[in-house]
Amino acid sequence: MDSTNNKYSRRSFLSKSALGAGAFAAAPFTGAGKGLEQAVNKTKKYSRPSDLEITDLKVGYIRGGSHLFVKIYTNQDIVGHGEGADAVRGTDQLVLGWGRRLQGRNPLDVHRLYYEIRRSGVFGGAQSGMYLAALAAVETALWDLAGKALEVPVYQLLGGKFRDRVRVYMDTALYQSSQPSPEEFAQSAQKAVDYNMTAVKFDLDQANDPARWDRYNWTASQGEIERMYAQMMAAREQVGPDVDICADMHGRYDLPSAKKIARKMEPVNLMWLEDPIPAENPEAYKYIQEETTTPLCTGENLYLAHDFRELFEIGAVDMIMPDLQKAGGLGEGQRIANLAQLYYIPFAPHMVSSYLGAMATAHVCASVPNFMIMEWQIYFHEDPMFKEIVSWDGDQMVDEDGYLPVSDQPGIGVEINEEGMRKYATEGYPFFE
């Protein structure tokens, strides 16, 4: 872990307080007083949070620029860490500009700083896309800073927790580009169970399926539909009825195809069918839902609570899956979950980031009553990069029951390992310079 993670090298809080060392020295210490003195001496002492100021912001990118990592520095040697994903390529100048704007500000004003940056970009794309995905990384780093400054985990800042650990499902990364067979679906489902998972997800869209009419037509042929069904049923038969299975179509089909596929999947008993059509037309989702018992889920390409409102109001989906590293950050993720709760909709966030993003998302999952399940990636187990680029206390990520324990450390509980990440840095992008 790099040297900037020395979170406790700050001036004594008590030396600046009216109840500081001078006040205690003036009191005659009896036996009880000595006990109080000993307790004070054993307590970690910090500068007053009101004196905290942001001094710098630095960024680093990996995975071709599709993953943005942010570090925010302060005058008390506390460093906040955050991550944005997918829609962040080419955002370095935008984020560094926000960093200059944040200098001298108190990072504990998380909502205020987030709102100011959002409001300033009303005519610069602050409603969705790259602006919000990049802002999510900055906002997450502010939460991390606030938790460290106040010596509490982020879930406590979000109002406390409903649960100590969050259930996760494994994305198998069995990508359709390789045209996997039903037998490979069965093997991947079993591998997830071998990793102690109780739920697993597969991709169904396949651009190079020989049965496709062409690469541009969104209508699924009957051959494609039969291929999807055979793959998913093989997975179901392998793991049995007690393991939850989801299917992702990445919004790459049209309405009649989505209706057919949703009905075809009913015997598989899916936990959900994800993004059978693009998410921007809530009424189209309503049409699908009216014709199937297969639950529908969407949300990874929606931004802010505003984008989810109509889905809830017309009853278009069964659960929602915002990506908190894209949708605007942790505070916005909680607002989306709370809005969903008003309509009795489960919250099942999408998550394709590092373990830092996973733990940040888990704090939000712990803080809301309607949490259902969170996405987890098989590459956390099989690609060493994902352990090299972060630092945290402990060695195991998920427990033996397929749950992610929520960190009780101050802040998020996972930090960027700058030296470990350096060899994966994206050429042409800044790297914490």
ABEGO torsion letter per residue (X at the ends): XBAAABAABBBBAAAABAABAAAAAABBBBAAAAAAAAAAAABBBBBBAAABBBABBBBBBBGGGABBBBBBBBAAGBBBBBBBBGBABGAAAAAAAAAAAABGBBAABAAAAAAAAAAAAAAAGAABEAAAAAAAAAAAAAAAAAAAAAGBBAAAAAGEBABABBBBBBBAGBBAAAGBBAAAAAAAAAAAAAAGBABBBBBABBAABAABABAABABBBAAAAAAAAAAAAAAAAAAEAABBBBBBAGGABBAAAAAAAAAAAAAAGBABBBGABBAABAAAAAAAAAABABBBBBGAABBEAAAAAAAAAAGABABBBBBAAAAGEAAAAAAAAAAAAAAGBBBBBBBABBAAAAAAAAAAAAABAABABBBBBAAAAABAAAAAABBBBEABABBAAGBBBBBABBEAGBBBBAAAAAAABBBGBBBGX
